Amino acid sequence: MKTRRGPAGTHRAFSLIELLIALAISAALLVATLFALQTSFIAYQVTSDQASTHAVGRLVVHRVMAMVRSGRDFRPFPSNVRDRYVSSDYLEFYHPDTGQVITITWDQITGQLRYAIDGEYEAVLLEGVIPRTDEDGVPVRPFLLEWEPGRRAYRVTIDLTIIPDDRISTDADGFLNDANPGDGMKPIRLIASAMPRSALF
């Protein structure tokens, strides 16, 4: 006895269950691909933020140290003549090359490092500077002045802790990037020290 066959060229279609399984597999692959892309974008953003912050921060510290080397008449003074070290939120000195008084101030509320010339022109030097404490929980100020007897500044140290942010800029360069700050990234710490030339002679 012969069985009947359907018309030539006809094929059996996918069932609903097979179609749902195929869609589920495709969705899982798409989710995995999107997750991998998101992870790579986050890693790129973290690297970009850290590199940008580090470059701008080093530029600012380098420029401040260059001004300190040629500066004179530093402030603040020690409250006691026997004290050799003064930790402060600001640094002030006379720049003989320009004949101007330079004041660099850290605003803890806004996280900005600002500089002013003769107490008038003020601009943002750096953003994202956050407070830090030492091992004993004592706040660490960004400026440390070491004094010799006779009110003579021997060494100036800058200690900055900065949150990585690709938007960090300095008005001195007109440098500005437009990106969202990275959350949860490790802060960058920049430390530099310089001796005024007046302390060498």
C-alpha positions in Angstrom: 0.0 0.0 0.0 1.4 3.4 -1.0 1.4 6.4 1.3 0.3 9.7 0.0 2.9 12.5 -0.2 2.2 16.2 -0.3 2.7 18.3 -3.4 6.3 18.5 -4.6 8.4 21.4 -3.1 6.3 21.9 0.1 8.2 22.1 3.5 7.2 21.9 7.0 7.2 25.3 8.8 8.7 26.1 12.3 6.4 25.5 15.2 5.6 28.2 17.7 7.8 26.5 20.3 10.8 26.4 18.0 10.3 30.0 17.1 10.2 31.0 20.8 13.4 29.1 21.5 15.2 30.8 18.6 14.0 34.2 19.8 15.2 33.4 23.4 18.7 32.4 22.2 18.9 35.5 20.0 17.9 37.7 22.9 20.4 36.1 25.3 23.2 36.7 22.7 22.2 40.3 22.2 22.1 40.9 26.0 25.6 39.4 26.4 26.9 41.5 23.5 25.5 44.7 24.9 26.9 43.9 28.4 30.3 43.4 26.9 30.1 46.7 25.0 28.9 48.5 28.1 31.8 47.1 30.1 34.3 48.2 27.4 32.8 51.7 27.3 33.1 52.0 31.1 36.7 50.8 31.1 37.4 53.4 28.3 35.8 56.2 30.3 37.7 55.3 33.5 41.0 55.3 31.5 40.1 58.5 29.8 39.1 60.3 33.0 42.3 59.1 34.9 44.6 60.1 32.0 43.0 63.5 31.6 43.0 64.3 35.3 46.5 63.2 35.7 47.8 65.2 32.8 46.0 68.4 33.8 46.9 68.0 37.5 50.6 67.5 36.6 50.5 70.6 34.4 49.0 72.7 37.2 51.5 71.4 39.8 54.4 72.0 37.5 53.4 75.6 36.9 52.8 76.3 40.5 56.2 74.8 41.4 57.9 77.0 38.7 56.3 80.1 40.3 57.4 79.0 43.8 61.0 78.6 42.7 61.2 82.3 41.7 58.9 83.6 44.4 59.6 85.5 47.6 57.9 86.7 50.8 55.8 83.6 51.2 52.6 83.4 53.4 51.2 82.2 55.7 53.8 82.7 58.5 54.1 80.2 61.4 52.0 81.3 64.4 55.0 80.6 66.6 58.5 81.6 65.6 59.7 78.1 66.8 57.4 76.3 64.4 59.1 75.1 61.2 56.1 73.8 59.4 52.8 75.5 58.4 50.0 73.5 56.8 47.5 75.7 55.0 44.6 76.0 52.5 46.3 78.9 50.7 49.7 79.9 49.5 50.7 83.5 48.9 53.9 84.9 47.6 55.5 87.8 45.6 56.6 87.0 42.1 59.6 89.3 41.3 59.5 88.6 37.5 56.0 90.1 37.2 55.9 92.3 40.3 52.7 90.7 41.3 51.4 89.0 44.4 50.1 85.5 43.6 47.5 83.8 45.9 46.5 80.2 45.4 43.6 79.0 47.4 41.8 75.7 47.9 38.1 75.9 48.4 37.1 72.8 50.2 33.3 73.3 49.5 33.6 73.5 45.7 36.8 71.4 45.4 38.4 74.2 43.3 42.0 75.3 43.4 42.0 79.0 42.5 44.6 81.6 41.9 44.4 85.3 42.1 46.8 88.1 41.0 47.1 91.1 43.4 43.9 90.0 45.0 41.8 91.0 42.0 41.9 88.6 39.1 40.7 85.2 40.2 40.4 82.1 38.1 40.0 78.3 38.5 43.3 76.5 38.4 42.0 73.0 39.0 38.7 71.3 39.9 38.0 68.1 41.8 40.5 68.5 44.7 39.0 66.6 47.6 40.0 66.7 51.3 42.2 63.9 52.7 43.2 62.7 56.2 46.4 61.0 57.3 46.6 57.7 59.2 45.6 59.4 62.5 42.5 61.0 60.9 44.1 64.5 60.9 43.1 66.6 57.8 45.9 67.1 55.3 46.1 70.6 53.8 47.2 71.0 50.2 50.1 73.4 51.0 53.0 72.7 53.4 55.6 75.4 54.0 58.9 74.6 55.7 60.5 77.7 57.4 64.0 78.5 58.4 64.7 80.7 61.4 64.1 84.4 60.5 60.8 84.0 58.6 62.5 82.6 55.5 60.6 79.9 53.5 62.9 77.0 52.8 60.6 74.6 51.0 57.0 74.5 49.7 55.2 71.2 49.2 51.9 70.7 47.3 49.8 67.6 48.2 46.7 67.3 46.1 44.1 64.5 46.0 41.9 64.7 42.9 38.8 62.8 41.7 39.3 61.6 38.1 37.0 63.6 35.8 37.4 64.1 32.1 35.7 67.6 32.6 38.5 68.8 34.8 40.1 71.9 33.3 42.4 74.8 33.9 41.4 78.3 32.8 45.1 79.0 32.1 45.0 76.7 29.1 41.4 77.0 28.0 41.3 73.2 28.3 37.8 71.7 28.6 36.4 68.3 27.8 32.8 67.4 27.9 32.2 64.1 29.6 30.5 62.7 32.6 32.6 62.3 35.7 33.4 58.7 36.6 32.0 57.4 39.8 33.7 55.0 42.1 37.2 55.6 40.7 40.3 55.8 42.8 41.5 59.4 43.5 44.8 60.6 42.0 47.3 61.9 44.5 49.9 64.4 43.2 52.8 65.6 45.4 55.5 68.0 44.5 58.1 70.0 46.4 60.3 73.0 45.4 62.8 75.3 47.1 62.6 79.0 46.3 65.8 80.3 44.8 66.0 82.9 47.6 66.5 80.0 50.0 69.6 78.8 48.1 71.6 82.0 48.5 
